[in-house]
């Protein structure tokens, strides 16, 4: 394999099946790549933004609405599962689309951390996927 391929090629299977991202001890999220071979993410975000096209073009879209749509697209197209996630009362939180959206809107820094890892191509290289996700 060429040096460029070693540095930049991603494993399409890993992109589709996802990687585990540990955000704290015992708390992990399985995510597909946000981009790359995961075309569903961009398609879903575009579909969600379509009713807001004019506001997007004018730069007047409400920030909270934009954030919610980004979270929804990410959850629906990239988030596969989670482990060890609890609610504010430290009770286990079932993995559902609704719970995931609510959690990421409640904890925007968590969303930023998880989605940033899902966007990193390096996390989806076959040899590095597991090591990258642990860091």
Phi and psi in radians as a Rosetta constraint file:
Dihedral C 1 N 2 CA 2 C 2 CIRCULARHARMONIC -1.206 0.35
Dihedral N 2 CA 2 C 2 N 3 CIRCULARHARMONIC 2.809 0.35
Dihedral C 2 N 3 CA 3 C 3 CIRCULARHARMONIC -1.061 0.35
Dihedral N 3 CA 3 C 3 N 4 CIRCULARHARMONIC -0.716 0.35
Dihedral C 3 N 4 CA 4 C 4 CIRCULARHARMONIC -1.087 0.35
Dihedral N 4 CA 4 C 4 N 5 CIRCULARHARMONIC -0.742 0.35
Dihedral C 4 N 5 CA 5 C 5 CIRCULARHARMONIC -1.138 0.35
Dihedral N 5 CA 5 C 5 N 6 CIRCULARHARMONIC -0.682 0.35
Dihedral C 5 N 6 CA 6 C 6 CIRCULARHARMONIC -1.099 0.35
Dihedral N 6 CA 6 C 6 N 7 CIRCULARHARMONIC -0.686 0.35
Dihedral C 6 N 7 CA 7 C 7 CIRCULARHARMONIC -1.372 0.35
Dihedral N 7 CA 7 C 7 N 8 CIRCULARHARMONIC -0.570 0.35
Dihedral C 7 N 8 CA 8 C 8 CIRCULARHARMONIC -2.137 0.35
Dihedral N 8 CA 8 C 8 N 9 CIRCULARHARMONIC -0.272 0.35
Dihedral C 8 N 9 CA 9 C 9 CIRCULARHARMONIC -1.270 0.35
Dihedral N 9 CA 9 C 9 N 10 CIRCULARHARMONIC 2.491 0.35
Dihedral C 9 N 10 CA 10 C 10 CIRCULARHARMONIC -1.991 0.35
Dihedral N 10 CA 10 C 10 N 11 CIRCULARHARMONIC 2.808 0.35
Dihedral C 10 N 11 CA 11 C 11 CIRCULARHARMONIC -1.608 0.35
Dihedral N 11 CA 11 C 11 N 12 CIRCULARHARMONIC 1.952 0.35
Dihedral C 11 N 12 CA 12 C 12 CIRCULARHARMONIC -1.068 0.35
Dihedral N 12 CA 12 C 12 N 13 CIRCULARHARMONIC -0.582 0.35
Dihedral C 12 N 13 CA 13 C 13 CIRCULARHARMONIC -1.140 0.35
Dihedral N 13 CA 13 C 13 N 14 CIRCULARHARMONIC -0.771 0.35
Dihedral C 13 N 14 CA 14 C 14 CIRCULARHARMONIC -1.121 0.35
Dihedral N 14 CA 14 C 14 N 15 CIRCULARHARMONIC -0.683 0.35
Dihedral C 14 N 15 CA 15 C 15 CIRCULARHARMONIC -1.067 0.35
Dihedral N 15 CA 15 C 15 N 16 CIRCULARHARMONIC -0.681 0.35
Dihedral C 15 N 16 CA 16 C 16 CIRCULARHARMONIC -1.372 0.35
Dihedral N 16 CA 16 C 16 N 17 CIRCULARHARMONIC -0.751 0.35
Dihedral C 16 N 17 CA 17 C 17 CIRCULARHARMONIC -1.425 0.35
Dihedral N 17 CA 17 C 17 N 18 CIRCULARHARMONIC -0.386 0.35
Dihedral C 17 N 18 CA 18 C 18 CIRCULARHARMONIC 1.595 0.35
Dihedral N 18 CA 18 C 18 N 19 CIRCULARHARMONIC 2.951 0.35
Dihedral C 18 N 19 CA 19 C 19 CIRCULARHARMONIC -2.199 0.35
Dihedral N 19 CA 19 C 19 N 20 CIRCULARHARMONIC 2.773 0.35
Dihedral C 19 N 20 CA 20 C 20 CIRCULARHARMONIC -1.651 0.35
Dihedral N 20 CA 20 C 20 N 21 CIRCULARHARMONIC 2.257 0.35
Dihedral C 20 N 21 CA 21 C 21 CIRCULARHARMONIC -1.985 0.35
Dihedral N 21 CA 21 C 21 N 22 CIRCULARHARMONIC 2.069 0.35
Dihedral C 21 N 22 CA 22 C 22 CIRCULARHARMONIC -1.628 0.35
Dihedral N 22 CA 22 C 22 N 23 CIRCULARHARMONIC 2.059 0.35
Dihedral C 22 N 23 CA 23 C 23 CIRCULARHARMONIC -1.691 0.35
Dihedral N 23 CA 23 C 23 N 24 CIRCULARHARMONIC -0.344 0.35
Dihedral C 23 N 24 CA 24 C 24 CIRCULARHARMONIC -2.816 0.35
Dihedral N 24 CA 24 C 24 N 25 CIRCULARHARMONIC 2.869 0.35
Dihedral C 24 N 25 CA 25 C 25 CIRCULARHARMONIC -0.974 0.35
Dihedral N 25 CA 25 C 25 N 26 CIRCULARHARMONIC 2.116 0.35
Dihedral C 25 N 26 CA 26 C 26 CIRCULARHARMONIC 1.394 0.35
Dihedral N 26 CA 26 C 26 N 27 CIRCULARHARMONIC 0.042 0.35
Dihedral C 26 N 27 CA 27 C 27 CIRCULARHARMONIC -2.071 0.35
Dihedral N 27 CA 27 C 27 N 28 CIRCULARHARMONIC 1.951 0.35
Dihedral C 27 N 28 CA 28 C 28 CIRCULARHARMONIC -2.334 0.35
Dihedral N 28 CA 28 C 28 N 29 CIRCULARHARMONIC 2.604 0.35
Dihedral C 28 N 29 CA 29 C 29 CIRCULARHARMONIC -2.167 0.35
Dihedral N 29 CA 29 C 29 N 30 CIRCULARHARMONIC 2.300 0.35
Dihedral C 29 N 30 CA 30 C 30 CIRCULARHARMONIC -1.676 0.35
Dihedral N 30 CA 30 C 30 N 31 CIRCULARHARMONIC 2.137 0.35
Dihedral C 30 N 31 CA 31 C 31 CIRCULARHARMONIC -2.281 0.35
Dihedral N 31 CA 31 C 31 N 32 CIRCULARHARMONIC 2.557 0.35
Dihedral C 31 N 32 CA 32 C 32 CIRCULARHARMONIC -1.475 0.35
Dihedral N 32 CA 32 C 32 N 33 CIRCULARHARMONIC 2.877 0.35
Dihedral C 32 N 33 CA 33 C 33 CIRCULARHARMONIC -1.183 0.35
Dihedral N 33 CA 33 C 33 N 34 CIRCULARHARMONIC 2.386 0.35
Dihedral C 33 N 34 CA 34 C 34 CIRCULARHARMONIC -1.552 0.35
Dihedral N 34 CA 34 C 34 N 35 CIRCULARHARMONIC 1.537 0.35
Dihedral C 34 N 35 CA 35 C 35 CIRCULARHARMONIC 2.141 0.35
Dihedral N 35 CA 35 C 35 N 36 CIRCULARHARMONIC -2.773 0.35
Dihedral C 35 N 36 CA 36 C 36 CIRCULARHARMONIC 1.013 0.35
Dihedral N 36 CA 36 C 36 N 37 CIRCULARHARMONIC -2.262 0.35
Dihedral C 36 N 37 CA 37 C 37 CIRCULARHARMONIC -1.397 0.35
Dihedral N 37 CA 37 C 37 N 38 CIRCULARHARMONIC -0.071 0.35
Dihedral C 37 N 38 CA 38 C 38 CIRCULARHARMONIC -1.534 0.35
Dihedral N 38 CA 38 C 38 N 39 CIRCULARHARMONIC 1.376 0.35
Dihedral C 38 N 39 CA 39 C 39 CIRCULARHARMONIC -1.209 0.35
Dihedral N 39 CA 39 C 39 N 40 CIRCULARHARMONIC -0.400 0.35
Dihedral C 39 N 40 CA 40 C 40 CIRCULARHARMONIC -1.044 0.35
Dihedral N 40 CA 40 C 40 N 41 CIRCULARHARMONIC -0.599 0.35
Dihedral C 40 N 41 CA 41 C 41 CIRCULARHARMONIC -1.076 0.35
Dihedral N 41 CA 41 C 41 N 42 CIRCULARHARMONIC -0.911 0.35
Dihedral C 41 N 42 CA 42 C 42 CIRCULARHARMONIC -1.106 0.35
Dihedral N 42 CA 42 C 42 N 43 CIRCULARHARMONIC -0.699 0.35
Dihedral C 42 N 43 CA 43 C 43 CIRCULARHARMONIC -1.120 0.35
Dihedral N 43 CA 43 C 43 N 44 CIRCULARHARMONIC -0.730 0.35
Dihedral C 43 N 44 CA 44 C 44 CIRCULARHARMONIC -1.185 0.35
Dihedral N 44 CA 44 C 44 N 45 CIRCULARHARMONIC -0.744 0.35
Dihedral C 44 N 45 CA 45 C 45 CIRCULARHARMONIC -1.092 0.35
Dihedral N 45 CA 45 C 45 N 46 CIRCULARHARMONIC -0.754 0.35
Dihedral C 45 N 46 CA 46 C 46 CIRCULARHARMONIC -1.055 0.35
Dihedral N 46 CA 46 C 46 N 47 CIRCULARHARMONIC -0.762 0.35
Dihedral C 46 N 47 CA 47 C 47 CIRCULARHARMONIC -1.108 0.35
Dihedral N 47 CA 47 C 47 N 48 CIRCULARHARMONIC -0.712 0.35
Dihedral C 47 N 48 CA 48 C 48 CIRCULARHARMONIC -1.209 0.35
Dihedral N 48 CA 48 C 48 N 49 CIRCULARHARMONIC -0.566 0.35
Dihedral C 48 N 49 CA 49 C 49 CIRCULARHARMONIC -1.433 0.35
Dihedral N 49 CA 49 C 49 N 50 CIRCULARHARMONIC -0.320 0.35
Dihedral C 49 N 50 CA 50 C 50 CIRCULARHARMONIC -0.915 0.35
Dihedral N 50 CA 50 C 50 N 51 CIRCULARHARMONIC -0.808 0.35
Dihedral C 50 N 51 CA 51 C 51 CIRCULARHARMONIC -1.132 0.35
Dihedral N 51 CA 51 C 51 N 52 CIRCULARHARMONIC -0.245 0.35
Dihedral C 51 N 52 CA 52 C 52 CIRCULARHARMONIC -1.900 0.35
Dihedral N 52 CA 52 C 52 N 53 CIRCULARHARMONIC 0.309 0.35
Dihedral C 52 N 53 CA 53 C 53 CIRCULARHARMONIC -0.917 0.35
Dihedral N 53 CA 53 C 53 N 54 CIRCULARHARMONIC -0.825 0.35
Dihedral C 53 N 54 CA 54 C 54 CIRCULARHARMONIC -1.087 0.35
Dihedral N 54 CA 54 C 54 N 55 CIRCULARHARMONIC -0.787 0.35
Dihedral C 54 N 55 CA 55 C 55 CIRCULARHARMONIC -1.107 0.35
Dihedral N 55 CA 55 C 55 N 56 CIRCULARHARMONIC -0.664 0.35
Dihedral C 55 N 56 CA 56 C 56 CIRCULARHARMONIC -1.120 0.35
Dihedral N 56 CA 56 C 56 N 57 CIRCULARHARMONIC -0.842 0.35
Dihedral C 56 N 57 CA 57 C 57 CIRCULARHARMONIC -1.076 0.35
Dihedral N 57 CA 57 C 57 N 58 CIRCULARHARMONIC -0.657 0.35
Dihedral C 57 N 58 CA 58 C 58 CIRCULARHARMONIC -1.455 0.35
Dihedral N 58 CA 58 C 58 N 59 CIRCULARHARMONIC -0.166 0.35
Dihedral C 58 N 59 CA 59 C 59 CIRCULARHARMONIC 1.255 0.35
Dihedral N 59 CA 59 C 59 N 60 CIRCULARHARMONIC 0.457 0.35
Dihedral C 59 N 60 CA 60 C 60 CIRCULARHARMONIC -1.978 0.35
Dihedral N 60 CA 60 C 60 N 61 CIRCULARHARMONIC 0.171 0.35
Dihedral C 60 N 61 CA 61 C 61 CIRCULARHARMONIC -1.161 0.35
Dihedral N 61 CA 61 C 61 N 62 CIRCULARHARMONIC 2.344 0.35
Dihedral C 61 N 62 CA 62 C 62 CIRCULARHARMONIC -1.050 0.35
Dihedral N 62 CA 62 C 62 N 63 CIRCULARHARMONIC 2.292 0.35
Dihedral C 62 N 63 CA 63 C 63 CIRCULARHARMONIC -1.064 0.35
Dihedral N 63 CA 63 C 63 N 64 CIRCULARHARMONIC -0.670 0.35
Dihedral C 63 N 64 CA 64 C 64 CIRCULARHARMONIC -1.175 0.35
Dihedral N 64 CA 64 C 64 N 65 CIRCULARHARMONIC -0.656 0.35
Dihedral C 64 N 65 CA 65 C 65 CIRCULARHARMONIC -1.170 0.35
Dihedral N 65 CA 65 C 65 N 66 CIRCULARHARMONIC -0.793 0.35
Dihedral C 65 N 66 CA 66 C 66 CIRCULARHARMONIC -1.048 0.35
Dihedral N 66 CA 66 C 66 N 67 CIRCULARHARMONIC -0.745 0.35
Dihedral C 66 N 67 CA 67 C 67 CIRCULARHARMONIC -1.095 0.35
Dihedral N 67 CA 67 C 67 N 68 CIRCULARHARMONIC -0.782 0.35
Dihedral C 67 N 68 CA 68 C 68 CIRCULARHARMONIC -1.084 0.35
Dihedral N 68 CA 68 C 68 N 69 CIRCULARHARMONIC -0.711 0.35
Dihedral C 68 N 69 CA 69 C 69 CIRCULARHARMONIC -1.184 0.35
Dihedral N 69 CA 69 C 69 N 70 CIRCULARHARMONIC -0.668 0.35
Dihedral C 69 N 70 CA 70 C 70 CIRCULARHARMONIC -1.111 0.35
Dihedral N 70 CA 70 C 70 N 71 CIRCULARHARMONIC -0.774 0.35
Dihedral C 70 N 71 CA 71 C 71 CIRCULARHARMONIC -1.080 0.35
Dihedral N 71 CA 71 C 71 N 72 CIRCULARHARMONIC -0.806 0.35
Dihedral C 71 N 72 CA 72 C 72 CIRCULARHARMONIC -1.061 0.35
Dihedral N 72 CA 72 C 72 N 73 CIRCULARHARMONIC -0.796 0.35
Dihedral C 72 N 73 CA 73 C 73 CIRCULARHARMONIC -1.073 0.35
Dihedral N 73 CA 73 C 73 N 74 CIRCULARHARMONIC -0.750 0.35
Dihedral C 73 N 74 CA 74 C 74 CIRCULARHARMONIC -1.096 0.35
Dihedral N 74 CA 74 C 74 N 75 CIRCULARHARMONIC -0.838 0.35
Dihedral C 74 N 75 CA 75 C 75 CIRCULARHARMONIC -1.079 0.35
Dihedral N 75 CA 75 C 75 N 76 CIRCULARHARMONIC -0.783 0.35
Dihedral C 75 N 76 CA 76 C 76 CIRCULARHARMONIC -1.250 0.35
Dihedral N 76 CA 76 C 76 N 77 CIRCULARHARMONIC -0.529 0.35
Dihedral C 76 N 77 CA 77 C 77 CIRCULARHARMONIC -1.898 0.35
Dihedral N 77 CA 77 C 77 N 78 CIRCULARHARMONIC -0.351 0.35
Dihedral C 77 N 78 CA 78 C 78 CIRCULARHARMONIC -2.105 0.35
Dihedral N 78 CA 78 C 78 N 79 CIRCULARHARMONIC -0.663 0.35
Dihedral C 78 N 79 CA 79 C 79 CIRCULARHARMONIC -1.373 0.35
Dihedral N 79 CA 79 C 79 N 80 CIRCULARHARMONIC 2.167 0.35
Dihedral C 79 N 80 CA 80 C 80 CIRCULARHARMONIC -1.767 0.35
Dihedral N 80 CA 80 C 80 N 81 CIRCULARHARMONIC -0.739 0.35
Dihedral C 80 N 81 CA 81 C 81 CIRCULARHARMONIC -2.942 0.35
Dihedral N 81 CA 81 C 81 N 82 CIRCULARHARMONIC 3.030 0.35
Dihedral C 81 N 82 CA 82 C 82 CIRCULARHARMONIC -2.566 0.35
Dihedral N 82 CA 82 C 82 N 83 CIRCULARHARMONIC 2.842 0.35
Dihedral C 82 N 83 CA 83 C 83 CIRCULARHARMONIC -2.352 0.35
Dihedral N 83 CA 83 C 83 N 84 CIRCULARHARMONIC 2.411 0.35
Dihedral C 83 N 84 CA 84 C 84 CIRCULARHARMONIC 1.307 0.35
Dihedral N 84 CA 84 C 84 N 85 CIRCULARHARMONIC 0.229 0.35
Dihedral C 84 N 85 CA 85 C 85 CIRCULARHARMONIC -1.465 0.35
Dihedral N 85 CA 85 C 85 N 86 CIRCULARHARMONIC 2.333 0.35
Dihedral C 85 N 86 CA 86 C 86 CIRCULARHARMONIC -2.221 0.35
Dihedral N 86 CA 86 C 86 N 87 CIRCULARHARMONIC 2.852 0.35
Dihedral C 86 N 87 CA 87 C 87 CIRCULARHARMONIC -1.461 0.35
Dihedral N 87 CA 87 C 87 N 88 CIRCULARHARMONIC -3.036 0.35
Dihedral C 87 N 88 CA 88 C 88 CIRCULARHARMONIC -1.096 0.35
Dihedral N 88 CA 88 C 88 N 89 CIRCULARHARMONIC -0.405 0.35
Dihedral C 88 N 89 CA 89 C 89 CIRCULARHARMONIC -1.633 0.35
Dihedral N 89 CA 89 C 89 N 90 CIRCULARHARMONIC 0.193 0.35
Dihedral C 89 N 90 CA 90 C 90 CIRCULARHARMONIC 1.147 0.35
Dihedral N 90 CA 90 C 90 N 91 CIRCULARHARMONIC 0.491 0.35
Dihedral C 90 N 91 CA 91 C 91 CIRCULARHARMONIC -1.690 0.35
Dihedral N 91 CA 91 C 91 N 92 CIRCULARHARMONIC 2.482 0.35
Dihedral C 91 N 92 CA 92 C 92 CIRCULARHARMONIC -0.920 0.35
Dihedral N 92 CA 92 C 92 N 93 CIRCULARHARMONIC 2.363 0.35
Dihedral C 92 N 93 CA 93 C 93 CIRCULARHARMONIC -1.884 0.35
Dihedral N 93 CA 93 C 93 N 94 CIRCULARHARMONIC 2.080 0.35
Dihedral C 93 N 94 CA 94 C 94 CIRCULARHARMONIC -1.111 0.35
Dihedral N 94 CA 94 C 94 N 95 CIRCULARHARMONIC 2.459 0.35
Dihedral C 94 N 95 CA 95 C 95 CIRCULARHARMONIC -1.371 0.35
Dihedral N 95 CA 95 C 95 N 96 CIRCULARHARMONIC 1.907 0.35
Dihedral C 95 N 96 CA 96 C 96 CIRCULARHARMONIC -2.428 0.35
Dihedral N 96 CA 96 C 96 N 97 CIRCULARHARMONIC 2.824 0.35
Dihedral C 96 N 97 CA 97 C 97 CIRCULARHARMONIC -1.030 0.35
Dihedral N 97 CA 97 C 97 N 98 CIRCULARHARMONIC -0.799 0.35
Dihedral C 97 N 98 CA 98 C 98 CIRCULARHARMONIC -1.090 0.35
Dihedral N 98 CA 98 C 98 N 99 CIRCULARHARMONIC -0.791 0.35
Dihedral C 98 N 99 CA 99 C 99 CIRCULARHARMONIC -1.121 0.35
Dihedral N 99 CA 99 C 99 N 100 CIRCULARHARMONIC -0.687 0.35
Dihedral C 99 N 100 CA 100 C 100 CIRCULARHARMONIC -1.157 0.35
Dihedral N 100 CA 100 C 100 N 101 CIRCULARHARMONIC -0.772 0.35
Dihedral C 100 N 101 CA 101 C 101 CIRCULARHARMONIC -1.067 0.35
Dihedral N 101 CA 101 C 101 N 102 CIRCULARHARMONIC -0.823 0.35
Dihedral C 101 N 102 CA 102 C 102 CIRCULARHARMONIC -1.062 0.35
Dihedral N 102 CA 102 C 102 N 103 CIRCULARHARMONIC -0.756 0.35
Dihedral C 102 N 103 CA 103 C 103 CIRCULARHARMONIC -1.082 0.35
Dihedral N 103 CA 103 C 103 N 104 CIRCULARHARMONIC -0.826 0.35
Dihedral C 103 N 104 CA 104 C 104 CIRCULARHARMONIC -1.192 0.35
Dihedral N 104 CA 104 C 104 N 105 CIRCULARHARMONIC -0.516 0.35
Dihedral C 104 N 105 CA 105 C 105 CIRCULARHARMONIC -1.317 0.35
Dihedral N 105 CA 105 C 105 N 106 CIRCULARHARMONIC -0.588 0.35
Dihedral C 105 N 106 CA 106 C 106 CIRCULARHARMONIC -1.243 0.35
Dihedral N 106 CA 106 C 106 N 107 CIRCULARHARMONIC -0.635 0.35
Dihedral C 106 N 107 CA 107 C 107 CIRCULARHARMONIC -2.131 0.35
Dihedral N 107 CA 107 C 107 N 108 CIRCULARHARMONIC 1.344 0.35
Dihedral C 107 N 108 CA 108 C 108 CIRCULARHARMONIC -1.069 0.35
Dihedral N 108 CA 108 C 108 N 109 CIRCULARHARMONIC -0.514 0.35
Dihedral C 108 N 109 CA 109 C 109 CIRCULARHARMONIC -1.193 0.35
Dihedral N 109 CA 109 C 109 N 110 CIRCULARHARMONIC -0.578 0.35
Dihedral C 109 N 110 CA 110 C 110 CIRCULARHARMONIC -1.113 0.35
Dihedral N 110 CA 110 C 110 N 111 CIRCULARHARMONIC -0.817 0.35
Dihedral C 110 N 111 CA 111 C 111 CIRCULARHARMONIC -1.007 0.35
Dihedral N 111 CA 111 C 111 N 112 CIRCULARHARMONIC -0.802 0.35
Dihedral C 111 N 112 CA 112 C 112 CIRCULARHARMONIC -1.037 0.35
Dihedral N 112 CA 112 C 112 N 113 CIRCULARHARMONIC -0.733 0.35
Dihedral C 112 N 113 CA 113 C 113 CIRCULARHARMONIC -1.169 0.35
Dihedral N 113 CA 113 C 113 N 114 CIRCULARHARMONIC -0.797 0.35
Dihedral C 113 N 114 CA 114 C 114 CIRCULARHARMONIC -1.218 0.35
Dihedral N 114 CA 114 C 114 N 115 CIRCULARHARMONIC -0.796 0.35
Dihedral C 114 N 115 CA 115 C 115 CIRCULARHARMONIC -1.174 0.35
Dihedral N 115 CA 115 C 115 N 116 CIRCULARHARMONIC -0.578 0.35
Dihedral C 115 N 116 CA 116 C 116 CIRCULARHARMONIC -1.098 0.35
Dihedral N 116 CA 116 C 116 N 117 CIRCULARHARMONIC -0.694 0.35
Dihedral C 116 N 117 CA 117 C 117 CIRCULARHARMONIC -1.203 0.35
Dihedral N 117 CA 117 C 117 N 118 CIRCULARHARMONIC -0.590 0.35
Dihedral C 117 N 118 CA 118 C 118 CIRCULARHARMONIC -1.227 0.35
Dihedral N 118 CA 118 C 118 N 119 CIRCULARHARMONIC -0.382 0.35
Dihedral C 118 N 119 CA 119 C 119 CIRCULARHARMONIC -1.517 0.35
Dihedral N 119 CA 119 C 119 N 120 CIRCULARHARMONIC -0.306 0.35
Dihedral C 119 N 120 CA 120 C 120 CIRCULARHARMONIC -1.323 0.35
Dihedral N 120 CA 120 C 120 N 121 CIRCULARHARMONIC 1.959 0.35
Dihedral C 120 N 121 CA 121 C 121 CIRCULARHARMONIC -1.022 0.35
Dihedral N 121 CA 121 C 121 N 122 CIRCULARHARMONIC -0.628 0.35
Dihedral C 121 N 122 CA 122 C 122 CIRCULARHARMONIC -1.006 0.35
Dihedral N 122 CA 122 C 122 N 123 CIRCULARHARMONIC -0.510 0.35
Dihedral C 122 N 123 CA 123 C 123 CIRCULARHARMONIC -1.248 0.35
Dihedral N 123 CA 123 C 123 N 124 CIRCULARHARMONIC -0.225 0.35
Dihedral C 123 N 124 CA 124 C 124 CIRCULARHARMONIC -1.990 0.35
Dihedral N 124 CA 124 C 124 N 125 CIRCULARHARMONIC 0.348 0.35
Dihedral C 124 N 125 CA 125 C 125 CIRCULARHARMONIC -1.494 0.35
Dihedral N 125 CA 125 C 125 N 126 CIRCULARHARMONIC 2.376 0.35
Dihedral C 125 N 126 CA 126 C 126 CIRCULARHARMONIC -0.932 0.35
Dihedral N 126 CA 126 C 126 N 127 CIRCULARHARMONIC -0.798 0.35
Dihedral C 126 N 127 CA 127 C 127 CIRCULARHARMONIC -1.368 0.35
Dihedral N 127 CA 127 C 127 N 128 CIRCULARHARMONIC -0.457 0.35
Dihedral C 127 N 128 CA 128 C 128 CIRCULARHARMONIC -1.777 0.35
Dihedral N 128 CA 128 C 128 N 129 CIRCULARHARMONIC -0.142 0.35
Dihedral C 128 N 129 CA 129 C 129 CIRCULARHARMONIC -0.952 0.35
Dihedral N 129 CA 129 C 129 N 130 CIRCULARHARMONIC -0.878 0.35
Dihedral C 129 N 130 CA 130 C 130 CIRCULARHARMONIC -1.198 0.35
Dihedral N 130 CA 130 C 130 N 131 CIRCULARHARMONIC -0.759 0.35
Dihedral C 130 N 131 CA 131 C 131 CIRCULARHARMONIC -1.121 0.35
Dihedral N 131 CA 131 C 131 N 132 CIRCULARHARMONIC -0.750 0.35
Dihedral C 131 N 132 CA 132 C 132 CIRCULARHARMONIC -1.104 0.35
Dihedral N 132 CA 132 C 132 N 133 CIRCULARHARMONIC -0.704 0.35
Dihedral C 132 N 133 CA 133 C 133 CIRCULARHARMONIC -1.166 0.35
Dihedral N 133 CA 133 C 133 N 134 CIRCULARHARMONIC -0.466 0.35
Dihedral C 133 N 134 CA 134 C 134 CIRCULARHARMONIC -1.316 0.35
Dihedral N 134 CA 134 C 134 N 135 CIRCULARHARMONIC -0.410 0.35
